[in-house]
Amino acid sequence: MTRDGKCGSIPQATPGSRETAQSSKRACATAIPTKVVEGKLWLWLDPSPEGVKESETVPPATVPGLDFGSGDFGGNWYCRKLAYGFDTLIENLADPAHVPFAHHGVMGSRAMGTPMAIEMDKEAGSGEDEFVTKGTGYAGSNVMRVGFKAPGLIYYESDYTETLGTTVKRLAPPFRAIYWLMTKLKIDKRISMKDEDRKEKSDRLLSYFVGYAVPTSPGKCMIFTRWGAIGPTDRDKTARNFFLQHPIIPRRFRNSIAKEHLGQHLVLDGDSPPLHIQERLLADAGERGVERPEKTYYMPTASDVPVRFFRKWYHSRGGAGPPWAKAVDPTHLGPILPREEVLDRMDAHTKDCSACSKAFRVSGAVKRLSAGSTLVLLGAAAAVPRGLLPVGFVGGALASAGLAVAMSKRQQQFVFLDYVHAERD
């Protein structure tokens, strides 16, 4: 197909019929405006002349001032299919107050669940279709800002300039040594410079979480995320991951992509079961005639400000949802699914991820090899009647069996793991 949707070639057609077949009105596709920004393909789903013109003036929703192409931004992109709608996902991502509770033991702890006085920062760009909050944080800190850009971008910007030096002291000696060298040799000006010299935003140590919610069907969506410079909000891990993601650390010494994705799975698993049920209860309220069912949930605190903003945008300027195809009923979300489907990892991620599918295959190969070695070593031990040699064979068999069990558990991490909040203490 050509760029304008016309048929450019039908290799299977004979020379005599090729021209007629290629010029047929049935041999065509709908061409829509596209852009490649930050390594992602963006689609503008209005192919009309007016839509094409508008697509040229509306930039994709990206984080202001953030350059994914710079060597200073670590982390890897991650995506997963989720068993709840994109609006439910955005609502969840926009709510920092849920993290200490929904992700206790994974990201922070319930002890961090203190009041959060979240306010919109109009000077930073808050308007009808986007917002940025003033400084907020956990346990009274004000180092974090939450941002939203319609229709599906949520990002967190955290400033840990003042806390890095303190938290480094609690890290292992290798990280303390790296920090000392970076300070003395002035490898990174952001670490060595004095506070009074920090005039620009680029002089500060900033980290980002970037999340995109993409609707796929009513009650389902995909999430695309990337962490920059840090992982979880736990302060020790903030400092540790700063060094692990820093460009001076060779990539082979950083976390593997598969390991990073397993950590992302764990975070989403803490949210998915309750959110899957929540939005279906909300839909049921609408079917029962409840006026404005979004009001079913009570949001009285300042920490609910981002969620209230998104819901207001969603039901007004957002049109209460994507423009689904005519045959799609947006109110039909389907039944409540078993946990095995809601928390599925294989179909939702692994089979489409080159890093995780490779890790799954390698784990399976090592498991089979270890199981075979166990049988061979046990057979060898039985064949040798006495002496230390049988003991060595048995020891090797136990080690091989242990490796097989470990690889079996690792494989399961790429398929399904249940998540029970009560077991996270």
N, C-alpha and C positions, 0 to 999 in steps of 0.2 A: 504494500500500500504506500502511496505517496503521502507527503506531509498534509495535503489538503483532503485526504480520505479517499482519493481515487485509486482504482486498481492499477498498479504499475506492472504486474507480471503474474501470469498463471502458468507455472512451469509444466503442469500436467496437460495443458491444452495443446492440440496439434497446431502447426503453423497456419492451416487453413481456417481454424475457428478461433485462434487466439485473439485477433483484433476485435472480433464481434463480442467475444466473452468479456474481454477487459473493458470495453466501452459500455457494457450493459449497466443500467441503473441499479441492478441488483448486486453487482459486483462493486460494493463500496462500503465504506465505514464512516462513522461520524467522527470528524476531527474536532478535538477540543483543545483549548489553549493550555499549554504546559510550561513549566519552568523548572530548572534544576538549581536549587539553592541549598547550600550547606550539605551537599551530597544527597539530598532527598528530592524526589520527583513530586512536584506540586501540580494538581489538576484544577482547572476552572471549568465547572460542569455546565456552563452556559455557552453553547457553540454559536449562538446567534451573533450577527454583526455587532449588536450593542454589547453582548457579553464579551466578545473578543476585545472590543475597545476598552471596556471596563477592566478586563484582566490585565491590561497593560499599565493601568494606573494604580492598581491595588497591590501592594507588596505582600508576600507571604508573611504569616505571623511568626516573627522571630524575636529572640531576646535582644533588646537594645544594647548595642555596644559589645556584644559577645561574638567572638570569632572562633568557630569550631576548628578552623584550619590552622590556628596558631599552635605551635609546639607546646605551649604552656597549658593547654586544656587537655586533661587526661580523660580516662574512662572510655567506654565503648557504647555504641548504640545497642539498645535492647528492645525487643518487641514481643508482645504476647496477645493472643486472643482471649477476651474476657467474657464471662457469661452474664454481663449486665450492660446497660446502655451507656452511651458516651456522656450523657448529662449526669448520670449517677457517678461516673468516674471523675468528671470535672469537679463535681461537688465534693467528692472525697479528697481529691488532690488539693483543692483550695482550702481545706480545713486543717491547719497545722495542729489544732488542739487535740485531734484524735490520736496523734502519733504515740504519745506516752502510754496510751491505754490499748489501742488496737495492736501496737507493735512492741509491747512490753517484752523485754528480753531479747529483742532483735534490733530495735532502734530506740535506745534510751530505756526509761523505766517509768512506772506509774508515779514515782516520787517527783517526776518532772512536771506532773500535771497541775500546774498552778494557773491562776488567772492570766489571761493574755489580753492586754488592752490594745486591740488592733484598730487602727484608724487608716482611712484612705489618705494618700498623699497626692493631692491635686496638682501640686507643683511638679511632681515627677511624671505626670501624664495621665492620671486617672480621669476617665471621661465616660461616655456612654457605652463604648465597646471595649474598654480595657481599664484595668486598675493596677496600681502599685501601692502597697501599704507602707506606712511609716515603720520605723524599726520596731521589731517585736522579738520574741524569743521565749525560751523555756526558763523556768526558775528565776524570773525577773530580768533576764538578759534582754538586750535590744539590738542584737547583731544580725537579725534576719529580716528580710523583706520578701513579701509574697506578691507575685505579679500574674496578671491574666490578660490574654489577648484573644478576642473572639476570632473564630468560634471555638477553638479547642486547645489553646496553649496555656499551661500553668508552669510557672518557674519560681524557684526560690533562690535568692541571692544572700549568702552569708558572709560576714566579715569577721575573720578570726585573726586579724593583725595583732590585736592586743593580747590574745590568749595563747598564741602559738608557743612563745618562749616558756610560759609556765607549764603547759601540758607536755612539752618535750621532756621535761625533767622526769616524768612518769613513764617514759618509753624505755625500751631495751637499749643497752649501750650502743649498738650499731647506729641507731637513729640519732642518739645524742651526739655521736661522733660526726655524723653527716651534718647535723645542724651546726656544730662547732666549726667545721671546715667551711661551710657555706657562709658563716658569719665572718670568719677571719679572712677568707680569700675573696669576700664580697662577690660570690658567684651569683647571688640573686639580690638585687638592690632592695627588694621589698623586705628582706630579712635584716639586712645590715643597716639600713638608713634609720635616722632618728625620726621620732614622731613629728617633730616640728617641721621636718623637711617633706612630709607627705602632703603635697599640694594637689596631686591629681588622683583620680580614681585608680589609675594603673599602678599607683604606688602602694596600694593596699593589697592584702592577701584575701582575695575573694574566691568563694566556691559557689557552684551552681548545681541545682537540680533542674532539669528541663524535662517536661512531660507533655506529650501530645495525645489527645484523645480523638480517635477517628471512628465515627459510626459505621457499622457494617450492615446491621439489620436491627429492627426493634428488639430491645433487650440484649443486644450484643454489640461489642466494639473491639477495637484494637488499641493498645497503648504502645507508644514509642517513648523511651526515656533515655536520658544520659546524665550521669553524674560527672562533674568536673572538679578535679583536684581532690575531692574528698568523697567518702561514702556516707555512712550513718552519721547521725547528729551527736553521738556520744563524743565527748571532747577528746578523750585519749585517741580514739580512732580518727578523729579529725586531723590531729597532728601526724599520726602514723601514716595515714593515707595521703597526706600532702607530700610526704617524701616518696612514697611508693609511686605516685603518679607524676612526680617531677621529671622534667626532661633529662636531668643529669643521671637519673637511674635508668640503666639499659632496660628495654622492654622485656627481655627474657627474665628479669628478676621481679617483674610486676605480677599481679594476679592474672591468671589465664582468663580468656574471655568466657570460657565455660564456667569457671569458678565464680566469676563476677555475675554471670547470668543466674546461677543457682542462688546467689544472695538476693538478687532481684525477685526471683520466684518467691522466696521466703517472705519478703515484704508484702507482695501482692496477696499471698495466701492468707495473711492475717486479716485482709479486708474482704476478700471475694465472697465467702459464704454469707455473712450478714448483709452485704450489699445486694447480692443476688436475690435474697428474700425481701429485703427492704423495698426495692422498687416494684416488686410484684404486689406487695401489700398496698403500696401507694396507688398502683393501677387498679387494684380491687376497690379502693375507696372511691375512685372516680366512677367505676362501673356501678357502685351502690348509690350514686347520685350525690356524693359529697361535693359541695361547691368548692372549687379551687383546692383540690386534694393536696397540692404542695404545702398548704397550710396545716396539714395533718401533723407535721413535725414542729415541735416548739423550739425556737432558736432565740433565747432571750439575752445571751451574753455578747460582749464585745468581740469575743473570738469567733462568733458566727458571722461577722461582717462580710468576709469574702464570699461565704456561701449565699448569704442574702443577696449580695450584688449579682452573683451569677444567676440565681433563680429569677431575679427581676429582669436581667438581660434576656434570659432564655425564653421567658413567657411574653416578652414584649418585642424587642428588636430581633431576637433569635427565632421568632416564629413558632415557639414551643416545639422545636425539633427540626430535623433535616427534611427536605422535600423528597419523601420516599416515592418510589414508582407507584403508579395508579393501582396496581394489583396488591400492594402491600398495606396491611392494616396496622398502623402504628400503635394501636392500643392492645394488640395481641402480642404479649411477651412470651407466651408459652408457659408450661407448668414449672413448678419448682423442681429443679434437677437434683439428682443424687450428688453427694459431695465428691464422688469419684469423677464426675463430669465437670463440676464447677472448679475443682482443683487440678484438673488434668493438665499435664505438662507436655506430653508427647505430641498430641495433635495441635495443642495451642501454641507450641513453640519449638520443641526439639527437632521435629522432622523437617522444619523449614530453616533451622539455624545450622550453618556449616560447622561452627565450633562445637555446639552441643551434640549434634548428630555424630560427629567424629569421636567425641569423648564417650558417647554411648557405645559406639562400635568397638572402640579400643578397650573399654571396660569389659565388654562381653568377651572379646578375644582373650584378654588376660584371665578372666574367670574360667573360661573353658580350658585354657592351658594349665591353669593352677589345679583345676579339678582332675585333669588327666594326670598331672604330675603326682597328685596325691595318691591315686590308684597305683601308679607305677612304683612309687616309693614304698607303699604298704605291701605290694607284691614282692618287692625286693627284700623287705624286712622279713617276710614270712619264709622266703626261700633260703635265707641265711640262718642257720640254726642257733648260733651262739656268738658271743663276743660283743665288742663295742659297735661293730658295723651295723647290726640291726637297730641299735639305739639311735645311731645317726640317721638311718633311714626313717625311723618313726618320727624323729624330731623334724626332719625335712618334710615329712608328710603333714605334720601338724601345721608347720609354717605355710605350706602350700594350701592347706584347707582354710587357714585363716585368711590368706590372700584372696581365695575364691569367695569367701563370705563377704569380705570387704568390697570386692568388685561387684558382687551382686547387690549390695546395699547402695553402692555408688550408681549403678545402672538404674536402680529404682528412683533415685533422685531426679532422673531425667524423664520419668514416666508419671509418677503420682506419689505424693506424700501428704498424709492427712495433717491438718493444722488444728491443734486443740489449745485454746488460749490458757486454760487452766494448768496446762503442763509447762508453761513458759516461766514459772516462778523459779 
